[in-house]
Amino acid sequence: MVLDLVLIGLAIALNPFPVTGFVLVLSTHNGIWKGLAFILAWLACFVGILAVVLLMTGGEPPPPKSPPSTAALAAKLAIGVGLVWYAEHARHTAGKRQKSSGLLSRIDTISPWTAAGLAFLLQPWGCVAAGAATVVEADLSRPASYAVLLGYCLLASSSLLTMEIYATFAPDAARERLGRLRTWLEGHQDQAIVSLSLVLGIWLVSRSIYELTA
């Protein structure tokens, strides 16, 4: 579970959609406060999903080969296949899609509430669903499980937290460097999405097939 959550958390943290959206939020008037609203909503979404999963399992991992355990592995397998398909689809349509300039290019006057809603919309839901299917294995009778879950949430949010802290304590330098980051992401968005989706998808597929057939 730990290795799966580390890989999923990294894929979420490096996903260009939320990172680009967050950079744009920080660039608005009072962007620090709007960025904080974005992060709080982002974390609330993670915690809410984890809480729902843990309530369903009662904090106890299902026995191996049991129907709930098999269902969780099947869900991870389906998500992995979906990510591989999405990576292939994104590769074929790279350069053909119009860059997302609609909502993201018109957020100069958004409110903190809108920034919070944007955090929900920009969640990489395929990766989030993979994390939820993995958290089924968490055993809350062990204190280490709480540390793993906390680490997963922080890792998945690490890029946003880093940018928020940087913009808070070094606003001038952050404005320049985050602007360059935004330009780079917009130029390499397709490649990043394909690579992250493909690597995570193949990992989930291979890991799920191994555990289902072991």
C-alpha positions as CSV (number, residue, x, y, z in Angstrom):
1,M,0.0,0.0,0.0
2,V,2.8,2.5,0.9
3,L,4.6,2.2,-2.4
4,D,1.3,2.5,-4.3
5,L,0.3,5.7,-2.4
6,V,3.7,7.2,-2.9
7,L,3.5,6.7,-6.7
8,I,-0.1,8.0,-6.8
9,G,0.8,10.9,-4.6
10,L,3.7,11.9,-6.9
11,A,1.5,11.6,-10.0
12,I,-1.1,13.9,-8.4
13,A,1.5,16.4,-7.2
14,L,3.1,16.6,-10.7
15,N,-0.1,16.7,-12.7
16,P,0.0,19.9,-14.8
17,F,-3.7,20.7,-14.6
18,P,-3.9,21.6,-10.9
19,V,-0.4,23.1,-10.9
20,T,-1.2,25.4,-13.8
21,G,-4.5,26.4,-12.3
22,F,-2.9,27.1,-8.9
23,V,-0.2,29.2,-10.5
24,L,-2.9,31.3,-12.2
25,V,-4.8,31.6,-8.9
26,L,-1.6,32.9,-7.2
27,S,-1.2,35.5,-9.9
28,T,-4.5,37.1,-9.2
29,H,-5.1,40.0,-6.8
30,N,-4.8,38.8,-3.2
31,G,-3.6,35.5,-4.7
32,I,-2.1,34.3,-1.5
33,W,-5.5,34.2,0.2
34,K,-7.2,32.7,-2.9
35,G,-4.4,30.1,-3.0
36,L,-5.0,29.2,0.6
37,A,-8.7,28.7,-0.2
38,F,-7.7,26.5,-3.1
39,I,-5.4,24.4,-0.9
40,L,-7.9,24.0,1.9
41,A,-10.6,22.8,-0.6
42,W,-8.1,20.5,-2.2
43,L,-7.2,18.9,1.2
44,A,-10.8,18.8,2.3
45,C,-11.6,16.8,-0.9
46,F,-8.8,14.3,-0.1
47,V,-9.7,13.9,3.5
48,G,-13.4,13.5,2.7
49,I,-12.7,10.8,0.2
50,L,-10.4,9.0,2.6
51,A,-12.9,9.3,5.4
52,V,-15.7,7.7,3.2
53,V,-13.4,4.8,2.2
54,L,-12.3,4.2,5.8
55,L,-15.9,4.4,7.1
56,M,-16.9,1.7,4.6
57,T,-14.1,-0.6,5.6
58,G,-14.3,0.2,9.4
59,G,-10.6,0.9,9.4
60,E,-9.8,-2.8,8.8
61,P,-8.4,-4.1,5.5
62,P,-10.6,-6.9,4.0
63,P,-9.1,-10.4,4.2
64,P,-7.1,-11.5,1.1
65,K,-9.2,-13.1,-1.6
66,S,-12.4,-11.9,0.0
67,P,-15.1,-10.2,-2.2
68,P,-14.3,-6.7,-0.9
69,S,-10.5,-7.3,-1.4
70,T,-11.1,-8.6,-4.9
71,A,-13.4,-5.7,-5.8
72,A,-10.8,-3.2,-4.7
73,L,-8.2,-4.9,-6.8
74,A,-10.6,-5.0,-9.7
75,A,-11.3,-1.3,-9.3
76,K,-7.5,-0.5,-9.3
77,L,-7.1,-2.7,-12.4
78,A,-10.0,-0.8,-14.2
79,I,-8.5,2.6,-13.2
80,G,-5.1,1.5,-14.4
81,V,-6.5,0.4,-17.8
82,G,-8.4,3.7,-17.9
83,L,-5.2,5.7,-17.3
84,V,-3.3,3.8,-20.0
85,W,-6.2,4.4,-22.4
86,Y,-6.2,8.1,-21.5
87,A,-2.5,8.4,-22.0
88,E,-2.8,6.8,-25.5
89,H,-5.7,9.1,-26.3
90,A,-3.9,12.2,-25.1
91,R,-0.8,11.2,-27.1
92,H,-2.8,10.9,-30.3
93,T,-4.6,14.2,-29.7
94,A,-1.6,16.1,-28.5
95,G,-1.3,19.4,-30.3
96,K,-4.9,19.1,-31.7
97,R,-6.7,20.2,-28.6
98,Q,-7.2,23.9,-28.0
99,K,-5.3,25.0,-25.0
100,S,-7.5,25.5,-21.9
101,S,-7.8,29.3,-22.1
102,G,-11.5,29.5,-21.1
103,L,-11.9,29.4,-17.4
104,L,-8.2,29.5,-16.5
105,S,-7.6,32.6,-18.6
106,R,-10.5,34.5,-17.0
107,I,-9.8,34.1,-13.3
108,D,-8.2,37.5,-12.5
109,T,-11.3,38.5,-10.5
110,I,-12.3,35.2,-8.9
111,S,-13.3,35.1,-5.3
112,P,-11.7,32.7,-2.7
113,W,-14.9,30.7,-3.0
114,T,-14.4,30.3,-6.7
115,A,-10.8,29.4,-6.1
116,A,-12.0,26.6,-3.7
117,G,-14.4,25.4,-6.4
118,L,-11.6,25.4,-8.9
119,A,-9.6,23.1,-6.7
120,F,-12.4,20.6,-6.8
121,L,-12.7,20.8,-10.6
122,L,-9.0,20.4,-11.2
123,Q,-8.6,17.3,-9.1
124,P,-7.0,14.5,-11.3
125,W,-9.9,12.2,-10.5
126,G,-8.4,9.1,-12.1
127,C,-5.4,9.3,-9.7
128,V,-7.6,10.2,-6.8
129,A,-9.8,7.2,-7.4
130,A,-6.7,5.0,-7.6
131,G,-5.7,6.3,-4.2
132,A,-9.1,5.7,-2.7
133,A,-9.0,2.1,-4.0
134,T,-5.6,1.6,-2.4
135,V,-6.6,3.1,1.0
136,V,-9.0,0.2,1.3
137,E,-6.0,-1.7,2.5
138,A,-5.3,0.7,5.4
139,D,-5.4,-0.9,8.9
140,L,-6.2,1.9,11.4
141,S,-5.4,-0.4,14.4
142,R,-1.7,0.4,13.5
143,P,-0.5,3.9,14.3
144,A,1.8,3.8,11.2
145,S,-1.3,3.7,9.0
146,Y,-2.2,7.2,10.2
147,A,1.2,8.5,9.3
148,V,1.0,6.8,5.8
149,L,-2.4,8.5,5.1
150,L,-1.2,11.9,6.3
151,G,2.0,11.5,4.2
152,Y,-0.1,10.6,1.2
153,C,-2.2,13.8,1.5
154,L,0.8,16.0,2.0
155,L,2.7,14.4,-0.8
156,A,-0.2,14.8,-3.2
157,S,-0.5,18.5,-2.2
158,S,3.3,19.1,-1.9
159,S,3.6,21.1,-5.1
160,L,0.7,23.4,-4.1
161,L,2.0,23.8,-0.6
162,T,5.5,24.6,-1.8
163,M,4.2,27.3,-4.2
164,E,1.9,28.8,-1.6
165,I,4.8,29.1,1.0
166,Y,7.2,30.5,-1.6
167,A,4.7,33.1,-2.8
168,T,4.0,34.1,0.8
169,F,7.6,34.7,1.9
170,A,9.2,35.7,-1.5
171,P,6.4,37.2,-3.5
172,D,8.5,39.1,-6.1
173,A,10.8,36.1,-6.8
174,A,7.8,33.8,-6.8
175,R,5.9,35.9,-9.3
176,E,8.8,35.7,-11.8
177,R,9.6,32.0,-11.3
178,L,6.0,30.8,-11.2
179,G,5.4,32.7,-14.4
180,R,8.2,30.8,-16.0
181,L,6.8,27.5,-14.6
182,R,3.4,28.3,-16.0
183,T,4.9,28.9,-19.5
184,W,6.9,25.7,-19.3
185,L,3.9,23.7,-18.2
186,E,1.7,25.1,-21.0
187,G,4.4,24.0,-23.5
188,H,4.9,20.6,-22.1
189,Q,1.4,19.8,-20.7
190,D,0.7,17.0,-23.2
191,Q,3.9,15.2,-22.6
192,A,3.6,15.4,-18.8
193,I,0.0,14.1,-18.9
194,V,0.9,11.2,-21.2
195,S,4.0,10.2,-19.1
196,L,2.3,10.4,-15.7
197,S,-0.9,8.6,-16.8
198,L,1.1,5.9,-18.7
199,V,3.5,5.1,-15.9
200,L,0.9,5.1,-13.1
201,G,-1.6,3.1,-15.3
202,I,0.9,0.4,-16.2
203,W,2.0,0.1,-12.5
204,L,-1.6,-0.2,-11.3
205,V,-2.5,-2.8,-14.0
206,S,0.6,-4.9,-13.4
207,R,0.3,-4.7,-9.6
208,S,-3.4,-5.6,-9.6
209,I,-3.0,-8.5,-12.0
210,Y,-0.2,-9.9,-9.8
211,E,-2.3,-9.6,-6.6
212,L,-5.4,-11.1,-8.3
213,T,-3.5,-14.1,-9.6
214,A,-1.1,-14.7,-6.7
